[in-house]
Amino acid sequence: MKKSIFLLAILSVFVIGTVSAQKPFSGTIVMKTEIVGLEDPAEVAQTTPDITYTISGNLSKSVLLQESASITSIVNGDKKVSYTVIEVTGLGKFYIEMTAAEFEEKFKLFDFQYEYLDETMEIAGYKAQKVILTVIDLETDEEESLILYVSKEISSDDLLNFAQYPGLKGFPLRTETELGEEYPGAKLIVEAKEIQKSSKIKAYEFLLPSDAQNLKESSPEIKRMFGMDPDE
């Protein structure tokens, strides 16, 4: 009898620990963007506004506010579909949809290679592991590398990243990108400066706005404004 109780206690601890470890993250992450390594102060001042991510499990929404427009990216990692919603003052809201099939076709042209290192960094109170990403263009053999710091406390699989970093396990809390030969030694750094957990985030927050127009079905004039082929 005592042996059965003892085994039951161990099993209970294991189950509770497993459920706790698998509990999806729900909350907001504020990302700060800056350019480092430039000598000209005017160039350094040209940084991107903060980007706020809202995350619930494998759903994410990021919002970038600009002077006369806002860009919202909605990603559904479970269905592998994304929407980019562009709201322009005086024009309204327009969206572009990317389906799982379209992402699959797009990523056939590239090879994403991830090297997970032992180095870690604490970012906004979360442990993040260093990853070197090398993206190879399979048509030209050109390579591009960047450094990521990913946290498995935010996401332990690759579903949140499928639209940008397919196959990457852990959510990127910091990215470092070299600006290239034009700006030697300069880097674009995007890093989480604030992470807040919240149980109040609802699924409807990740729905496509009902008043957004499909950009592919818009007038030729609107398509031209967004750099699209009017005949598409």
SERO-4910 file (N, C-alpha, C, O; in steps of 0.05 Angstrom, whole numbers):
BEGIN
 pado doro    nc1    nc2    nc3   cac1   cac2   cac3    cc1    cc2    cc3    oc1    oc2    oc3
  Met    A     17    -24      0      0      0      0     17     25      0     13     44    -16
  Lys    A     38     26     18     56     49     19     70     52     -7     75     75    -16
  Lys    A     78     29    -20     92     31    -45     75     43    -66     84     59    -83
  Ser    A     49     36    -66     30     47    -86     27     77    -82     26     92   -102
  Ile    A     25     86    -57     22    114    -51     46    130    -60     45    152    -71
  Phe    A     70    117    -55     95    130    -62     97    134    -92    105    155   -101
  Leu    A     90    113   -107     91    115   -136     71    135   -147     76    150   -166
  Leu    A     47    136   -134     27    155   -142     37    184   -138     31    201   -154
  Ala    A     51    188   -116     61    215   -110     82    224   -130     81    246   -139
  Ile    A     99    205   -138    120    211   -158    106    217   -185    114    236   -199
  Leu    A     86    201   -192     72    205   -217     58    232   -217     58    246   -237
  Ser    A     46    240   -194     32    266   -192     51    289   -197     45    308   -211
  Val    A     75    287   -184     95    308   -188    104    310   -216    108    332   -227
  Phe    A    107    287   -229    116    286   -257     95    299   -275    102    315   -293
  Val    A     70    292   -271     49    302   -288     46    332   -284     44    347   -304
  Ile    A     46    341   -259     44    370   -254     67    385   -266     63    406   -278
  Gly    A     91    374   -264    115    387   -275    113    389   -305    121    409   -318
  Thr    A    103    367   -318    100    367   -347     80    387   -357     85    401   -376
  Val    A     57    388   -343     36    407   -351     47    436   -348     42    452   -365
  Ser    A     61    441   -326     72    468   -321     91    476   -343     91    498   -352
  Ala    A    109    456   -350    129    462   -370    117    467   -398    128    482   -414
  Gln    A     94    455   -403     82    458   -430     61    480   -431     50    485   -452
  Lys    A     57    494   -409     37    515   -409     46    537   -428     68    548   -424
  Pro    A     29    544   -448     38    564   -468     40    592   -456     26    599   -437
  Phe    A     58    607   -467     62    635   -458     39    652   -468     29    649   -490
  Ser    A     30    670   -451      9    689   -458     18    716   -447     22    719   -423
  Gly    A     20    736   -465     29    762   -455     38    780   -477     33    775   -501
  Thr    A     52    801   -470     62    821   -490     93    824   -487    104    821   -466
  Ile    A    105    829   -510    134    834   -511    138    860   -527    129    862   -550
  Val    A    153    878   -516    159    903   -529    188    902   -539    207    898   -523
  Met    A    192    904   -565    218    902   -578    229    930   -585    215    947   -596
  Lys    A    254    935   -577    267    960   -584    287    955   -607    301    935   -607
  Thr    A    287    973   -626    305    971   -649    325    993   -649    318   1017   -645
  Glu    A    350    986   -653    371   1007   -654    393    999   -673    397    975   -678
  Ile    A    407   1019   -682    431   1014   -699    455   1022   -684    457   1044   -673
  Val    A    475   1004   -682    500   1010   -668    523   1009   -687    522    994   -707
  Gly    A    544   1024   -681    568   1023   -698    570   1043   -719    589   1043   -735
  Leu    A    551   1062   -721    552   1083   -741    565   1108   -729    559   1115   -706
  Glu    A    581   1121   -744    595   1145   -734    579   1170   -736    581   1188   -719
  Asp    A    561   1172   -756    545   1195   -760    521   1195   -741    504   1177   -744
  Pro    A    519   1214   -722    496   1214   -703    469   1216   -717    449   1205   -707
  Ala    A    468   1229   -740    443   1231   -755    433   1204   -764    409   1198   -764
  Glu    A    452   1188   -773    445   1161   -782    436   1143   -759    418   1128   -762
  Val    A    450   1146   -736    443   1130   -713    414   1137   -703    400   1120   -693
  Ala    A    406   1163   -707    380   1172   -698    357   1159   -715    334   1159   -706
  Gln    A    364   1149   -738    343   1138   -755    337   1109   -747    344   1090   -761
  Thr    A    324   1106   -725    317   1080   -715    287   1075   -718    271   1094   -720
  Thr    A    280   1050   -717    252   1042   -720    237   1044   -693    249   1039   -673
  Pro    A    212   1053   -693    197   1054   -668    195   1026   -655    199   1006   -668
  Asp    A    188   1026   -629    185   1001   -615    163    984   -628    143    995   -639
  Ile    A    166    958   -627    146    940   -638    135    924   -615    150    912   -599
  Thr    A    108    923   -612     96    908   -591     84    882   -601     68    882   -620
  Tyr    A     92    860   -589     81    833   -596     61    825   -575     66    828   -551
  Thr    A     39    815   -584     19    802   -566     20    772   -573     16    765   -597
  Ile    A     24    755   -553     27    726   -559      8    710   -541      5    716   -517
  Ser    A     -4    690   -552    -20    671   -537    -16    644   -550    -28    638   -571
  Gly    A      0    627   -537      6    601   -549     21    604   -575     42    615   -576
  Asn    A      9    594   -597     21    595   -624      9    618   -641     12    618   -665
  Leu    A     -4    636   -627    -15    660   -641      1    684   -633      9    688   -610
  Ser    A      7    701   -653     22    725   -647     12    748   -664      2    745   -686
  Lys    A     14    772   -653      7    796   -667     28    818   -661     33    823   -637
  Ser    A     39    830   -681     58    852   -676     48    877   -690     36    876   -711
  Val    A     53    900   -677     43    925   -687     66    945   -688     80    949   -668
  Leu    A     69    957   -712     89    977   -716     75   1003   -724     62   1004   -744
  Leu    A     77   1023   -706     63   1048   -711     82   1068   -724    105   1072   -715
  Gln    A     72   1081   -746     87   1102   -759     71   1127   -761     48   1127   -752
  Glu    A     82   1148   -772     69   1174   -771     41   1174   -785     22   1184   -773
  Ser    A     39   1163   -808     13   1164   -823      3   1136   -829    -17   1133   -844
  Ala    A     15   1116   -817      6   1088   -823     14   1070   -800     32   1076   -784
  Ser    A      2   1047   -800      9   1026   -781     10    999   -795     -6    995   -813
  Ile    A     28    982   -787     30    956   -799     27    935   -777     42    934   -757
  Thr    A      7    918   -780      1    897   -761      6    870   -774     -5    864   -796
  Ser    A     21    853   -761     26    826   -772     13    806   -753     19    805   -729
  Ile    A     -5    790   -764    -19    769   -748    -10    742   -758    -13    736   -782
  Val    A      0    726   -740     11    699   -748     -4    678   -732     -5    678   -707
  Asn    A    -15    658   -746    -27    635   -734     -9    611   -739    -10    599   -760
  Gly    A      6    603   -718     25    581   -721     12    554   -724     24    536   -735
  Asp    A    -12    551   -713    -26    525   -715    -36    520   -744    -34    498   -754
  Lys    A    -47    541   -756    -57    538   -784    -36    546   -805    -40    541   -829
  Lys    A    -14    558   -796      8    567   -813     -3    586   -835      1    582   -859
  Val    A    -15    606   -825    -25    628   -842    -18    654   -829    -17    656   -805
  Ser    A    -14    675   -845     -8    701   -834    -22    723   -849    -29    719   -873
  Tyr    A    -27    745   -836    -39    768   -848    -22    793   -842    -14    797   -819
  Thr    A    -17    809   -862     -4    835   -858    -25    856   -863    -35    858   -885
  Val    A    -32    871   -842    -53    891   -844    -40    919   -844    -25    926   -826
  Ile    A    -44    934   -865    -33    961   -868    -56    981   -867    -74    980   -883
  Glu    A    -55    999   -847    -75   1020   -844    -62   1046   -851    -43   1055   -838
  Val    A    -73   1060   -871    -63   1085   -880    -84   1107   -874   -107   1104   -881
  Thr    A    -75   1128   -861    -93   1150   -854   -106   1161   -879    -93   1169   -898
  Gly    A   -133   1162   -879   -148   1172   -902   -155   1152   -923   -172   1158   -941
  Leu    A   -143   1128   -922   -148   1107   -942   -163   1083   -931   -180   1072   -944
  Gly    A   -156   1076   -906   -168   1053   -894   -148   1031   -889   -124   1035   -888
  Lys    A   -159   1006   -885   -143    983   -879   -142    963   -902   -163    958   -915
  Phe    A   -119    953   -907   -115    933   -928    -98    910   -917    -81    914   -900
  Tyr    A   -104    886   -927    -89    863   -917    -78    845   -939    -89    844   -961
  Ile    A    -56    832   -933    -44    812   -951    -44    785   -936    -33    784   -913
  Glu    A    -55    765   -947    -55    738   -935    -34    720   -947    -29    720   -971
  Met    A    -20    706   -929     -1    685   -938    -10    658   -926    -12    656   -902
  Thr    A    -15    639   -943    -25    613   -934     -1    594   -930     21    600   -937
  Ala    A     -7    571   -918     13    550   -913     26    541   -939     50    538   -940
  Ala    A     10    538   -960     20    529   -986     39    551   -998     60    544  -1010
  Glu    A     32    576   -994     49    598  -1005     75    599   -990     96    604  -1002
  Phe    A     74    596   -963     99    595   -948    117    572   -956    141    575   -959
  Glu    A    105    549   -960    120    525   -968    134    530   -995    157    522   -998
  Glu    A    120    542  -1013    131    547  -1040    154    568  -1038    175    565  -1051
  Lys    A    150    588  -1021    170    609  -1017    196    598  -1006    218    604  -1015
  Phe    A    194    581   -985    217    571   -971    232    549   -986    254    541   -978
  Lys    A    220    540  -1008    235    520  -1025    260    533  -1037    278    519  -1045
  Leu    A    261    559  -1038    283    574  -1051    306    579  -1032    327    589  -1040
  Phe    A    302    572  -1006    322    578   -986    328    554   -968    311    537   -964
  Asp    A    352    554   -957    360    534   -937    366    549   -912    384    566   -911
  Phe    A    351    543   -890    355    556   -864    371    537   -846    362    515   -840
  Gln    A    395    545   -838    412    529   -822    416    542   -795    424    566   -793
  Tyr    A    411    527   -773    412    538   -746    434    524   -730    435    499   -729
  Glu    A    452    539   -718    473    529   -701    467    538   -672    471    562   -666
  Tyr    A    459    520   -655    452    527   -627    477    525   -610    490    504   -609
  Leu    A    485    547   -597    509    549   -581    503    547   -552    480    549   -543
  Asp    A    523    542   -536    520    541   -507    517    568   -494    508    570   -471
  Glu    A    524    589   -508    523    616   -497    495    625   -493    477    621   -510
  Thr    A    490    637   -470    463    648   -463    465    677   -454    486    687   -447
  Met    A    442    690   -454    439    718   -446    412    721   -432    392    710   -441
  Glu    A    412    737   -411    386    743   -398    375    768   -411    388    789   -411
  Ile    A    351    766   -421    338    788   -435    310    793   -423    293    776   -424
  Ala    A    307    816   -411    281    824   -398    272    802   -378    248    797   -376
  Gly    A    291    790   -365    285    770   -344    282    742   -354    275    724   -339
  Tyr    A    287    737   -380    284    710   -392    311    701   -403    327    716   -414
  Lys    A    316    675   -399    341    663   -409    338    658   -439    318    646   -448
  Ala    A    358    667   -454    357    664   -483    384    651   -493    405    659   -484
  Gln    A    381    632   -511    404    617   -522    413    629   -548    397    637   -565
  Lys    A    439    631   -552    450    642   -576    448    622   -599    455    599   -596
  Val    A    439    632   -622    436    615   -646    448    631   -670    441    654   -674
  Ile    A    464    618   -685    474    630   -710    457    619   -733    456    595   -738
  Leu    A    444    637   -747    428    630   -770    442    636   -796    451    659   -800
  Thr    A    444    617   -814    454    621   -840    433    615   -860    422    592   -861
  Val    A    426    635   -877    405    631   -897    419    629   -924    434    648   -932
  Ile    A    415    608   -939    428    603   -965    407    605   -987    387    591   -987
  Asp    A    412    623  -1006    394    625  -1029    402    602  -1048    424    602  -1059
  Leu    A    384    584  -1052    390    560  -1068    392    565  -1098    402    548  -1112
  Glu    A    384    589  -1107    387    595  -1135    414    609  -1141    426    604  -1162
  Thr    A    423    625  -1122    448    640  -1126    471    631  -1109    494    639  -1113
  Asp    A    466    614  -1089    485    604  -1069    495    627  -1051    515    623  -1037
  Glu    A    483    650  -1052    490    671  -1034    481    664  -1005    461    652  -1001
  Glu    A    498    673   -986    493    667   -958    489    693   -942    503    713   -947
  Glu    A    472    692   -923    468    714   -904    466    703   -876    452    684   -871
  Ser    A    481    715   -858    482    705   -830    472    726   -811    477    750   -815
  Leu    A    459    717   -789    452    735   -768    452    719   -742    452    695   -742
  Ile    A    452    734   -720    453    722   -693    426    725   -680    415    747   -680
  Leu    A    416    704   -668    391    704   -654    396    696   -625    414    679   -619
  Tyr    A    380    706   -607    379    696   -579    351    688   -574    333    705   -574
  Val    A    346    662   -571    319    651   -570    312    641   -542    330    630   -528
  Ser    A    287    644   -534    278    634   -508    257    613   -512    237    617   -525
  Lys    A    262    590   -500    242    568   -500    221    572   -478    202    556   -477
  Glu    A    225    592   -462    204    599   -442    181    613   -455    158    612   -445
  Ile    A    186    625   -478    164    637   -494    151    617   -513    127    616   -515
  Ser    A    168    601   -526    158    580   -544    179    558   -546    203    564   -551
  Ser    A    171    534   -542    190    511   -543    192    498   -570    210    482   -574
  Asp    A    174    505   -589    175    492   -615    180    514   -636    189    536   -629
  Asp    A    174    508   -661    179    527   -683    154    540   -695    156    554   -715
  Leu    A    131    535   -682    106    544   -695    103    575   -695     92    586   -714
  Leu    A    113    588   -674    111    617   -674    129    630   -695    124    653   -703
  Asn    A    149    616   -703    170    627   -721    166    619   -750    182    628   -767
  Phe    A    146    603   -757    145    591   -783    146    611   -806    156    605   -828
  Ala    A    134    635   -802    132    654   -823    158    669   -829    162    680   -850
  Gln    A    177    669   -809    202    684   -813    226    666   -810    245    668   -825
  Tyr    A    226    649   -790    249    631   -785    239    602   -784    237    590   -762
  Pro    A    232    590   -806    221    563   -806    241    543   -794    264    542   -801
  Gly    A    231    527   -775    248    507   -762    262    517   -737    274    500   -723
  Leu    A    261    542   -731    275    553   -707    259    547   -682    235    554   -680
  Lys    A    271    534   -662    258    527   -637    265    548   -616    289    552   -610
  Gly    A    245    561   -605    249    582   -586    243    609   -599    249    613   -622
  Phe    A    231    627   -584    223    653   -595    246    673   -593    258    676   -572
  Pro    A    253    687   -615    276    705   -614    270    730   -597    251    745   -603
  Leu    A    286    734   -577    283    758   -560    304    779   -568    304    802   -559
  Arg    A    323    771   -585    343    790   -595    353    780   -622    359    756   -626
  Thr    A    356    798   -641    369    792   -667    390    813   -672    387    836   -667
  Glu    A    412    803   -684    434    821   -692    440    816   -721    447    794   -729
  Thr    A    438    838   -737    443    836   -766    464    856   -774    461    879   -769
  Glu    A    485    846   -788    505    864   -799    494    880   -822    479    869   -838
  Leu    A    500    906   -823    489    923   -844    505    921   -870    496    932   -891
  Gly    A    527    906   -870    541    901   -895    564    920   -901    572    936   -885
  Glu    A    574    918   -926    598    933   -934    593    963   -934    612    978   -929
  Glu    A    569    972   -939    563   1000   -940    567   1013   -912    575   1037   -911
  Tyr    A    562    998   -891    565   1008   -864    582    987   -848    571    973   -831
  Pro    A    608    986   -853    624    965   -840    624    968   -809    628    990   -798
  Gly    A    620    945   -796    620    945   -767    593    953   -754    590    950   -730
  Ala    A    575    962   -770    549    971   -759    529    947   -758    530    930   -775
  Lys    A    512    948   -738    492    926   -734    465    938   -729    462    959   -716
  Leu    A    445    923   -738    417    928   -731    410    909   -709    411    885   -713
  Ile    A    402    919   -686    395    902   -663    366    906   -655    358    929   -651
  Val    A    352    884   -653    324    885   -644    324    868   -618    330    844   -619
  Glu    A    316    879   -596    317    865   -571    292    871   -553    283    894   -553
  Ala    A    283    851   -539    260    855   -521    269    872   -497    289    865   -484
  Lys    A    254    893   -492    261    910   -469    241    906   -446    245    915   -424
  Glu    A    218    894   -453    197    890   -433    180    866   -440    170    864   -462
  Ile    A    177    848   -421    160    824   -425    140    823   -402    148    822   -379
  Gln    A    114    822   -409     93    821   -388     75    797   -394     63    795   -415
  Lys    A     73    779   -374     54    757   -377     26    768   -371     22    786   -355
  Ser    A      6    755   -384    -22    763   -380    -40    740   -387    -37    727   -408
  Ser    A    -59    735   -370    -79    714   -376   -105    726   -388   -124    712   -393
  Lys    A   -104    752   -393   -128    766   -403   -129    768   -434   -148    778   -445
  Ile    A   -109    757   -447   -108    759   -476   -128    738   -488   -128    715   -481
  Lys    A   -145    748   -506   -166    731   -518   -160    724   -547   -145    739   -561
  Ala    A   -172    702   -557   -167    693   -584   -176    713   -605   -164    715   -626
  Tyr    A   -197    728   -599   -208    747   -619   -188    770   -625   -191    783   -646
  Glu    A   -169    774   -608   -149    795   -613   -131    788   -637   -118    806   -647
  Phe    A   -132    763   -646   -115    755   -668   -131    751   -694   -121    740   -713
  Leu    A   -156    760   -694   -172    757   -718   -166    780   -737   -158    802   -729
  Leu    A   -170    775   -762   -167    795   -783   -189    816   -780   -213    809   -777
  Pro    A   -183    842   -779   -203    863   -776   -225    861   -798   -218    857   -821
  Ser    A   -250    863   -790   -272    859   -808   -273    881   -829   -285    877   -851
  Asp    A   -262    904   -824   -263    927   -843   -238    929   -860   -234    949   -874
  Ala    A   -221    908   -860   -197    908   -877   -203    897   -904   -217    877   -906
  Gln    A   -193    910   -925   -197    901   -953   -174    884   -962   -151    889   -955
  Asn    A   -180    863   -977   -159    846   -989   -145    863  -1010   -157    871  -1030
  Leu    A   -119    867  -1006   -104    884  -1025   -103    872  -1053   -103    887  -1073
  Lys    A   -104    846  -1055   -104    833  -1081   -129    838  -1097   -130    836  -1121
  Glu    A   -150    846  -1083   -176    851  -1095   -182    881  -1097   -204    889  -1105
  Ser    A   -163    898  -1091   -166    927  -1091   -163    938  -1119   -156    923  -1138
  Ser    A   -168    963  -1122   -166    976  -1149   -137    977  -1158   -119    976  -1141
  Pro    A   -133    980  -1184   -105    982  -1194    -90   1006  -1182    -66   1004  -1177
  Glu    A   -104   1028  -1176    -92   1051  -1164    -81   1045  -1136    -59   1053  -1129
  Ile    A    -97   1031  -1121    -88   1024  -1093    -65   1004  -1095    -46   1007  -1080
  Lys    A    -66    985  -1113    -44    966  -1116    -18    980  -1123      3    974  -1112
  Arg    A    -20   1000  -1141      5   1014  -1148     16   1029  -1124     41   1031  -1121
  Met    A     -1   1040  -1107      8   1054  -1084     25   1037  -1065     44   1046  -1052
  Phe    A     18   1011  -1065     32    992  -1048     54    977  -1063     66    957  -1053
  Gly    A     60    985  -1087     81    973  -1103     74    947  -1115     92    931  -1122
  Met    A     49    941  -1118     40    916  -1129     34    919  -1159     28    941  -1169
  Asp    A     35    897  -1173     27    896  -1202     -3    899  -1203    -17    882  -1192
  Pro    A    -13    920  -1216    -42    924  -1217    -58    901  -1231    -82    899  -1227
  Asp    A    -44    885  -1246    -57    863  -1260    -57    837  -1244    -69    817  -1253
  Glu    A    -45    837  -1221    -44    812  -1205    -72    806  -1193    -75    786  -1178
***
